[in-house]
Amino acid sequence: MNTRLKDLNESKEDFYKTINQEDLNELYTAIGSARQLEDIIFKSVSKMESLKQCHEDSAFIHLKVKELSDQQEKIENGLDENLSILDSVNANIKDNLSMMRKNIEAIKSRIQKLKAK
């Protein structure tokens, strides 16, 4: 058993001797770079997730503004139609008023003629 432990101990020492300090430094540098990259990716993903709601809200607002714009256009068209109809009604009222005045004058004239008889 002691020989077995000695063999293991010697293999462990041989392993440590074969490890070059430069290789270790390179490994630690790579690990450090990987951690930095992981931090950058994590921050980027977090930022994108936080902006996702903003983009969805913006899209919703855009749709609502578009709907309101369409409704405003319909209202403007309706008001233009109403204005046209009111102009027509106003012209008809003027014609009717003129006709009523003529009729009143005609009635007054008849009354005068009847009184004269």
Sequence and secondary structure as in RCSB ss.txt:
>XXXX:A:sequence
MNTRLKDLNESKEDFYKTINQEDLNELYTAIGSARQLEDIIFKSVSKMESLKQCHEDSAFIHLKVKELSDQQEKI
ENGLDENLSILDSVNANIKDNLSMMRKNIEAIKSRIQKLKAK
>XXXX:A:secstr
 HHHHHHHHHHHHHHHHHS HHHHHHHHHHHHHHHHHHHHHHHHHHHHHHHHHHHHHHHHHHHHHHHHHHHHHHH
HHHHHHHHHHHHHHHHHHHHHHHHHHHHHHHHHHHHHHHHH 
